[in-house]
Amino acid sequence: MKIKMLPAALAACVALSLATQADPAELALPKDGWASWQVEAVDGAPAWCCWKNWDERDAPRTPCNLDRDGGNYGSRDDETTDALRVYARVSGGKVERVRVLAASCPVEAATPIRSINSTTDDSARWLVALSKRSAGEIQGLRDQVIPALAMHRGAFAQNELLAIARGDGPVDTSQNAIFWLALVRGATGAEAVTDLMFNDQRPELRKHAAFAITQSKSPNAAESLIRLGNTDKDGDVRARAWFWLAHTGAPNAETAIIAALRKDDDHRVREEAIVALSRLPDERAARALIAAAEDRSLSQEQRKRAVFWLGQSESKVAQAYLDKILTGSR
């Protein structure tokens, strides 16, 4: 049984405070109390819910307390859902809290929850309008709304998410949209992230896309990262490409990273390529670092750096190699 916890920033429920305005995206929310509505989920949407205990393999679901932040909130066993429920709490006409859970997830609240009707697209429009109205009023609100938007099925949610990723708003907001495009929007999202990785003019977003593509189900993630590492004009982007390539565990990762170590003319990239070798899975990292340490075509500093990372490894292969160096019994 696998359990997936949401990132800390996403494990907390979305909190916001803004005046209700007449808007085409406005839903028929009550003036006070909780409201909820059901929408269609994107294909493969994780079944977000709350769990009694993360450490127990057979721990059952437990009702999510809508009035509280956090909790054991996430998905497990790669369980997916085709339906979501959106929950919004209103006080005096102001939305105070929003949560999105699998429709099958049990919930509890201190006050009754009123069920209302909404289409999936209208719900997505409401989330987009909510984030835009609150921009500048509550820092980070748009970033908090993005996961909920990403879970909604349909072209509208997809296009709005991509618009946020490509937009000229705060960089961290675009990065958040890129992450969720990759994580939950399937092949279409992965294609959008790949396009951003190669064509966006902002290096910080291309770097983030290199990370995000490793969270997607793209069968071409490793191939794309190798291309990025070989072609991007920014050294930091190339360095991140090699770092995340190592994390994919692709069979040809060592070959591509060592080639970059030998030919890239940016010393920062070469240094980070050594770090990337240390991030390869299992004994592959140790063997790749040993190969780098013994490669006399590399500079002395690069070879020393490879030995340093061998020293940080708990691998038996690494420790045996270091023992040979220290005792001179090579």
C-alpha positions as CSV (number, residue, x, y, z in Angstrom):
1,M,0.0,0.0,0.0
2,K,1.4,3.3,-1.0
3,I,0.3,6.5,0.7
4,K,0.8,9.9,-0.9
5,M,0.8,13.0,1.2
6,L,0.2,16.4,-0.3
7,P,3.0,18.9,0.0
8,A,2.8,20.9,3.2
9,A,1.6,24.0,1.5
10,L,-1.2,22.0,-0.1
11,A,-2.1,19.9,2.9
12,A,-3.6,22.9,4.5
13,C,-7.1,23.8,3.2
14,V,-7.5,26.9,1.2
15,A,-8.3,29.9,3.4
16,L,-9.6,33.2,2.0
17,S,-11.6,36.2,2.8
18,L,-13.3,38.5,0.1
19,A,-16.5,40.3,-0.5
20,T,-19.1,38.5,-2.6
21,Q,-19.7,40.4,-5.9
22,A,-22.2,40.1,-8.7
23,D,-20.3,38.0,-11.2
24,P,-21.2,35.6,-14.0
25,A,-19.0,33.0,-12.2
26,E,-20.8,33.5,-8.8
27,L,-22.5,30.4,-7.4
28,A,-25.7,30.3,-5.4
29,L,-23.9,30.3,-2.0
30,P,-25.7,30.9,1.2
31,K,-24.8,34.1,3.2
32,D,-23.6,32.0,6.0
33,G,-22.4,28.4,6.5
34,W,-21.0,25.6,4.4
35,A,-22.1,24.8,0.8
36,S,-20.9,22.0,-1.4
37,W,-21.3,20.8,-5.0
38,Q,-20.2,17.9,-7.1
39,V,-18.1,18.2,-10.3
40,E,-16.4,15.8,-12.7
41,A,-12.7,15.1,-12.0
42,V,-10.0,15.0,-14.6
43,D,-8.9,11.6,-15.7
44,G,-6.7,9.9,-13.0
45,A,-7.5,12.5,-10.4
46,P,-6.1,11.4,-7.0
47,A,-8.8,10.5,-4.5
48,W,-8.0,13.2,-1.9
49,C,-9.4,12.3,1.5
50,C,-8.3,12.0,5.2
51,W,-6.8,8.9,6.8
52,K,-6.7,7.8,10.4
53,N,-2.9,7.1,10.3
54,W,-0.3,7.4,7.6
55,D,2.0,4.8,9.1
56,E,-0.6,1.9,9.3
57,R,-0.9,0.1,6.0
58,D,-4.5,-0.7,6.5
59,A,-5.5,2.5,8.2
60,P,-9.1,3.4,7.2
61,R,-10.4,6.7,5.9
62,T,-11.6,9.1,8.6
63,P,-14.0,12.0,8.0
64,C,-12.2,15.2,7.0
65,N,-13.1,18.0,9.4
66,L,-13.8,20.9,7.1
67,D,-13.4,23.4,9.9
68,R,-9.8,22.4,10.6
69,D,-6.6,22.8,8.6
70,G,-4.3,19.9,7.8
71,G,-4.8,16.4,9.1
72,N,-3.7,13.2,7.4
73,Y,-4.8,14.6,4.0
74,G,-3.8,13.1,0.7
75,S,-4.3,10.0,-1.4
76,R,-3.1,6.4,-1.1
77,D,-2.6,3.3,-3.2
78,D,-2.7,5.4,-6.4
79,E,-6.5,5.5,-5.8
80,T,-8.3,7.8,-8.2
81,T,-11.7,9.3,-8.5
82,D,-13.9,10.5,-11.3
83,A,-15.9,12.9,-9.1
84,L,-15.0,15.7,-6.7
85,R,-16.9,17.7,-4.1
86,V,-16.0,21.3,-3.6
87,Y,-16.8,22.8,-0.2
88,A,-17.0,26.5,0.6
89,R,-17.7,28.1,3.9
90,V,-19.3,31.6,3.8
91,S,-19.6,34.0,6.7
92,G,-21.5,37.3,6.3
93,G,-21.4,36.9,2.5
94,K,-17.6,36.4,2.5
95,V,-16.0,33.1,1.5
96,E,-13.7,32.0,4.3
97,R,-12.6,28.5,3.4
98,V,-12.5,26.2,0.4
99,R,-11.7,22.5,0.2
100,V,-11.8,20.0,-2.6
101,L,-12.1,16.2,-1.9
102,A,-13.0,13.0,-3.6
103,A,-16.8,12.8,-3.7
104,S,-16.7,9.6,-1.8
105,C,-14.7,11.1,1.0
106,P,-16.6,11.4,4.3
107,V,-16.7,14.9,5.9
108,E,-17.8,16.6,9.0
109,A,-18.4,20.2,10.0
110,A,-19.6,22.1,13.0
111,T,-22.6,23.5,11.0
112,P,-24.8,21.9,8.3
113,I,-23.5,21.6,4.8
114,R,-25.9,22.9,2.1
115,S,-25.8,21.1,-1.2
116,I,-26.1,23.3,-4.3
117,N,-25.9,22.6,-8.1
118,S,-23.1,23.6,-10.4
119,T,-21.6,22.4,-13.6
120,T,-18.0,21.5,-13.7
121,D,-17.1,24.5,-15.9
122,D,-19.1,26.9,-13.7
123,S,-17.2,25.6,-10.7
124,A,-13.9,26.1,-12.5
125,R,-15.0,29.6,-13.5
126,W,-15.9,30.4,-9.9
127,L,-12.4,29.3,-8.7
128,V,-10.7,31.4,-11.4
129,A,-12.8,34.4,-10.6
130,L,-12.2,33.9,-6.9
131,S,-8.4,33.9,-7.4
132,K,-8.5,37.0,-9.5
133,R,-10.7,39.0,-7.2
134,S,-8.5,38.2,-4.3
135,A,-5.2,39.1,-6.0
136,G,-3.4,41.6,-3.8
137,E,-5.8,41.0,-1.0
138,I,-4.6,37.7,0.3
139,Q,-1.0,36.7,-0.6
140,G,-0.8,33.3,-2.2
141,L,-4.5,32.8,-2.8
142,R,-4.2,32.1,-6.5
143,D,-1.6,29.4,-5.8
144,Q,-3.9,27.8,-3.3
145,V,-6.8,27.7,-5.8
146,I,-4.7,26.1,-8.5
147,P,-4.8,22.5,-7.2
148,A,-8.6,22.6,-7.0
149,L,-8.8,24.0,-10.6
150,A,-6.4,21.4,-11.8
151,M,-8.6,18.6,-10.6
152,H,-11.6,19.8,-12.6
153,R,-12.3,17.9,-15.8
154,G,-12.6,19.7,-19.2
155,A,-10.9,22.1,-21.6
156,F,-11.9,25.2,-19.6
157,A,-10.0,24.2,-16.5
158,Q,-7.0,23.0,-18.7
159,N,-6.9,26.2,-20.7
160,E,-7.1,28.4,-17.6
161,L,-4.4,26.5,-15.8
162,L,-2.2,26.8,-18.9
163,A,-3.0,30.6,-19.1
164,I,-1.8,30.9,-15.5
165,A,1.4,29.0,-16.2
166,R,2.1,31.2,-19.2
167,G,0.9,34.4,-17.7
168,D,3.0,37.4,-16.5
169,G,1.8,37.1,-12.9
170,P,4.0,36.1,-9.9
171,V,6.6,33.5,-10.8
172,D,5.6,31.2,-8.0
173,T,2.0,31.2,-9.2
174,S,3.1,30.1,-12.7
175,Q,5.4,27.5,-11.1
176,N,2.4,26.1,-9.1
177,A,0.3,25.9,-12.3
178,I,3.2,24.1,-14.1
179,F,3.5,21.6,-11.3
180,W,-0.3,20.7,-11.3
181,L,-0.4,20.6,-15.1
182,A,2.3,17.9,-14.9
183,L,0.9,16.1,-11.9
184,V,-2.8,15.6,-12.7
185,R,-3.6,16.7,-16.2
186,G,-2.2,13.5,-17.9
187,A,-0.7,13.5,-21.4
188,T,-2.1,16.9,-22.3
189,G,-0.6,18.5,-19.2
190,A,2.7,16.8,-19.8
191,E,2.8,18.1,-23.4
192,A,2.0,21.6,-22.1
193,V,4.8,21.5,-19.5
194,T,7.3,20.1,-22.1
195,D,6.4,23.1,-24.4
196,L,7.0,25.5,-21.5
197,M,10.3,23.8,-20.7
198,F,11.7,24.5,-24.1
199,N,10.0,27.7,-25.1
200,D,9.2,29.9,-22.1
201,Q,11.5,33.0,-22.0
202,R,11.9,32.8,-18.2
203,P,14.8,30.6,-17.0
204,E,13.2,30.1,-13.6
205,L,10.1,28.6,-15.2
206,R,12.1,26.3,-17.5
207,K,14.0,25.0,-14.5
208,H,10.7,24.4,-12.6
209,A,9.3,22.7,-15.7
210,A,12.3,20.3,-15.7
211,F,11.3,19.3,-12.2
212,A,7.6,19.1,-13.0
213,I,8.0,16.8,-16.0
214,T,9.5,14.2,-13.7
215,Q,6.2,14.2,-11.7
216,S,4.2,13.5,-14.8
217,K,3.5,10.3,-16.6
218,S,5.2,11.4,-19.8
219,P,7.1,8.5,-21.4
220,N,9.5,11.1,-22.9
221,A,10.5,12.8,-19.7
222,A,14.1,11.6,-19.7
223,E,14.6,12.2,-23.4
224,S,13.2,15.8,-23.0
225,L,15.6,16.4,-20.0
226,I,18.6,15.3,-22.0
227,R,17.6,17.6,-24.8
228,L,17.1,20.5,-22.4
229,G,20.5,19.8,-20.7
230,N,22.2,19.8,-24.1
231,T,20.5,22.8,-25.7
232,D,19.2,25.4,-23.2
233,K,21.1,28.7,-23.3
234,D,21.0,29.2,-19.5
235,G,23.6,27.2,-17.5
236,D,21.3,27.0,-14.4
237,V,18.6,25.4,-16.5
238,R,21.0,22.9,-18.0
239,A,22.3,22.0,-14.5
240,R,18.7,21.4,-13.3
241,A,18.0,19.2,-16.3
242,W,20.9,16.9,-15.4
243,F,19.8,16.9,-11.7
244,W,16.3,15.8,-12.5
245,L,17.4,13.4,-15.2
246,A,19.2,11.5,-12.5
247,H,16.1,11.3,-10.4
248,T,14.2,9.6,-13.3
249,G,16.6,6.7,-13.1
250,A,16.6,6.5,-16.9
251,P,19.0,3.8,-18.2
252,N,21.0,6.3,-20.2
253,A,21.2,8.9,-17.5
254,E,24.9,8.3,-16.5
255,T,26.0,8.4,-20.1
256,A,24.3,11.7,-20.8
257,I,25.4,13.4,-17.5
258,I,29.0,12.3,-17.9
259,A,29.0,13.6,-21.5
260,A,27.8,17.0,-20.2
261,L,30.5,16.9,-17.5
262,R,33.1,16.6,-20.1
263,K,31.9,19.0,-22.7
264,D,29.8,21.8,-21.1
265,D,31.8,25.0,-20.9
266,D,30.0,26.4,-17.8
267,H,31.8,25.3,-14.6
268,R,28.6,25.5,-12.6
269,V,27.0,23.0,-14.9
270,R,30.0,20.7,-14.6
271,E,29.8,20.9,-10.8
272,E,26.1,20.2,-10.7
273,A,26.6,17.3,-13.1
274,I,28.7,15.6,-10.4
275,V,25.9,16.3,-7.9
276,A,23.5,14.8,-10.4
277,L,25.5,11.6,-10.5
278,S,25.2,11.3,-6.8
279,R,21.4,11.3,-7.2
280,L,21.2,8.2,-9.4
281,P,19.4,5.3,-7.8
282,D,21.0,2.7,-5.6
283,E,24.6,1.5,-6.5
284,R,24.4,3.3,-9.9
285,A,25.3,6.5,-8.1
286,A,28.4,5.1,-6.5
287,R,29.6,3.4,-9.7
288,A,29.1,6.6,-11.8
289,L,31.0,8.7,-9.2
290,I,33.9,6.2,-9.1
291,A,34.0,6.4,-12.9
292,A,34.2,10.2,-12.7
293,A,36.8,10.1,-9.9
294,E,39.1,7.9,-12.1
295,D,38.5,9.8,-15.3
296,R,41.7,11.6,-16.0
297,S,40.1,13.7,-18.7
298,L,38.3,15.5,-16.0
299,S,39.9,18.3,-13.9
300,Q,41.4,17.5,-10.5
301,E,38.6,19.6,-8.9
302,Q,35.9,17.6,-10.6
303,R,37.5,14.3,-9.6
304,K,37.8,15.6,-6.0
305,R,34.1,16.6,-6.0
306,A,33.2,13.1,-7.1
307,V,35.2,11.6,-4.2
308,F,33.5,14.1,-1.9
309,W,30.1,12.8,-2.9
310,L,31.3,9.2,-2.6
311,G,32.1,10.1,1.0
312,Q,28.5,11.1,1.5
313,S,27.2,7.8,0.3
314,E,26.2,4.8,2.5
315,S,26.7,2.5,-0.5
316,K,29.0,-0.5,0.2
317,V,30.5,0.0,-3.2
318,A,31.4,3.6,-2.4
319,Q,32.8,2.7,1.0
320,A,34.9,-0.1,-0.4
321,Y,36.4,2.2,-3.0
322,L,37.2,4.9,-0.4
323,D,38.9,2.2,1.8
324,K,41.1,1.3,-1.1
325,I,42.1,4.9,-1.6
326,L,42.8,5.5,2.1
327,T,44.9,2.3,2.5
328,G,46.6,2.6,-0.9
329,S,45.6,-0.9,-1.8
330,R,44.3,-0.2,-5.3
